[in-house]
Amino acid sequence: MNGTLYKAILIIAIAFSFDVAQAAEVETEANVKRTEVRMKAGAADVSCIALEDRIGKRLARLGTAFKRHEEGYADHAERLIQISAKLEAEGITSSRLRSGISALESKIQAFQDASDHLRSSLEDAKDFACGEGTNFRAAIGEAKRDQKEVEVIARAIGILIRTTIRQDIFDLLNSHA
């Protein structure tokens, strides 16, 4: 299944309030049907079809994982903004906390950009899977680099929250206790 069809399935799933897991299930069913058609027609090699299916499943798993991460990061940012507002309402200046929140928001945006780029890299690899080998290798190499970048950004967000922001909150509370 090419990238356009997958995007169409996701758009339809969102329009009908399906979640990403249901969209992945629909895509998996479409992959099975496509595989059956190819096998009957004898058009493609079994390993080629299997490779496309593995990439499709990987995209589905990453979609749910990225959605969970992005929702969690948004919740953290929202809670931190509320904490900062409460502290300022009590007369405690929280400029360090505000700068930590803005750094967190920029890292969240970087995570979203990197995860979108990873998805597009995997879509490219999926499109090249049964075609040109050199383009496929380049697309997979790019996807691996993008995966590492996403992991680094996710780790950096966790470290920022656990060390810098948490410590800023404790320092503010202890200094005004």
LINWO-V271753 format. One line per field, one symbol per residue. phi: phi as a letter, one per 20 degrees, with the letter a starting at -180 (. if undefined). burial: 1 if it has 24 or more other ideal C-beta (glycine too) atoms within 12 Angstrom, else 0. Layout:
BEGIN
phi: ???
burial: ???
END
This chain:
BEGIN
phi: .efffffffffffffemfeffffffffffffffffffffffmfcffffffffffffffffffgffffffffffffgfffffffffffffenefcffffffffffffffffffffffffgffffffffegddffffffffffffffffffffffffffffgffdffgfffffffffde
burial: 101001001100000000010011011101100110000000000000101110111111011011101100100110010011001000010100110110111011011101101110111111111100000100110110011001001101100110011001100100000
END
